[in-house]
Amino acid sequence: MDHRHYIIYKPYGYLSQFETNSKQQKRKKLLGELYDFPDGIMAIGRLDEKSEGLLLLTTDGKLSDYINSRKVEKEYFALVDGKVSNKAITHLSRGVEIGFNGKKYVTRPCKVLKLEQDPALPERSKKIRDARHGPTTWLSIRLREGKFRQVRKMTSAVGCPTLRLVRVKVGAMQLNNMQVGDVIEVDRFAL
């Protein structure tokens, strides 16, 4: 079987799925609204409804499992509330305790750095509070795991809740100049 692969810029406000049985989610926006995808397509990993950015889609389950493994690094840009101290950066890098499935979990070491300037990202569809409400900081967080809402929980654990979260890279695949809602079919993923 010839598998098909896509990279998309998932918009804010969309669920990372194609169908739902939940009555509460019937009114939610789903990925199938962005493009006429083939049968058997699946999102590789997920971005929650309030997150945006690079999402890979495939009809190949084995490839999906590989990319979701700890072998492939993912990078996120997180706009967080407040000025982030060097101590907080070190803490995030070494691992922080978060809640996962009703238990405490310590995240694996990862790479975290403050961005010196705001990243060149498309404007988000829903306005984020502005600087009049206090300082914010953009962080780059690169990790090889992906627990439920992990980046958001990590930044909250050091006292800087996430205001905007954008996945910008999976392996060697990057958003580059993609715009919100873009869908590009590719022959293979560069990992």
N, C-alpha and C positions, 0 to 999 in steps of 0.2 A: 504494500500500500504506500502510495506517495503521500507523505504528511505535508501539511501546510502550516506556515509560521507567520506571525504578524507582530509588529511592534506598534504600540499605541501610546498616545499621551492621554491617559485617563483624566477626564475632567473632575473637578471638585463636584460632589453631590451625586456621583454614580456609584453603584455597587459593583464590585469586581465579579459579577456573575451574569449569566444569560437568562436564567429563569428563576422563579421563586414560587414556593407553595404557601408562603406566609401571607396571611391576610393583611398584616401590618405593612409588608413590603410591596404589596401590589401597586401602590402609588409611587414607588421608588423608580429611579432611572436605572436601567440595566445596560450592559455593554452592547447588546444586540441592537440598540437604537443608534449606534454610531456607524454601523456598516453591515452589509449582508454577509456574515461569516458562514463558513461551511459547517455542516453537521459534524458533531464530535469535537468542536473547538472547546478549549478550556483555558482559563487564566492560569499562568504559572505564578503561584503565590497570589497574594491579594494585597490590595491597598484599601483601607477602610473608606467609608463614604466621604469623610472629610479630608482625605489625603488625595494627592494627585500625582501625576507624573508617569514615568516609564512603566509600562506593563507589557509583558510578553505573553502571547497567546500561541497555542499549538494544538494540533490534533495528535501529537505523540506523547503518550503517557510516560514512557521511559525517560524521554528528554525532560519532561516536566519534573519528574522525581529528581533527576540529576541537578537541575538548576536550583531546586528547592533545598538541596543538600548543603552541607557546610563547605562544600568545595568552591562555590561561586559567591564572590563578594558583591554586596549591594551597597550603593552609596545614596544617602539622603541629604537634602538640604532642609534644615529645620530652622524656622524663624521662631525664636523663643522669647518669652516675656522676661525682661530684665537684662542686666549686664551679667554675663557669665564669667565667673572668676577662674583663674588658672587652676585652683584647687578643685573646682567643679569639673573642669575639663579632665584633669587627672583621674578623678573619681569615676567619671563616665568611661574613660579609656580602660580602666582596670576592671570594671564591672560593678554594677549597682544591684541592690536587691529590689525586685519588683514582685507584684502579685501575678500569678499565672495559674489558671484552673483551681482557684481557691487555696493555693499554696504559695509559699515564698520561693522565689527563684533568683539566683544571682546570674546576671548576664555575663556572657563570655567577654574576654578582653576585645576591644575594637579600637579603631582609629578615629579620633575626634579632634577637630581643630576649628578655631574661629575663622570665619571668612572676613577678610580685610575690607571687602566692599560687597554691597548687595549683589546677589547673582542676577544675571539678565534672564529673568523668567517672565513669561506672559502674566499679565495681571489676572488675579483670581476673580472668578465670577461673583463671589460674595466678598464684600469689603471686610478687610481686617482692621482692627482698631489702629489708629495712627499714633504718631510720636507724642501727641498731646497727652496721652494716657501713660507715659513713662517710656523708658528706654527698652529697646529690643536688640537681640543679637542673632545673626545668622551663623549656624554651625554646619559643618560637614561631618556626617557620621557614616563610617564605613564598617559594615559588619557582615558576618557570615552565618547569621541565624536570623530567625524571623518569627518570634513569638507574637501572639495576638496583641496589637497596639504597642509593640515593644518600644519603639523610639519615643512615643509619647509618654509612656510610663517611665522611661529612663530619664528624660529631661525633667519630668515632674519630681522624680526622686532626688534631684539636686536643687530643687526649688525654682526651676525655670520652665513652667509649662509651655508646651508647643502651641503656637498660634497658627502656623502654616507648615505643612509637611509635603515635600516634593521628592519622589524618588527620581534621581537623575542618571543612575547607572546600574546595570546588571551585567557582571562580567565586563566585557569590552563594549557592550551595547550602551549607547548614550542617547540622551534626549537631543543633543545638539540644537538645531534650529527648529525642531518640531513645534507645532502650535497645539494648543488645547483641542482635543478631539481628533487630531490627525491619526490615520490608520495607514500603515505601510506594510505590504506583504513582502517578505524576504525569503530567499532560498534556504538560508540557515542563520543561526544565531552565532555571533562572534563572542565566544566565551573566554 
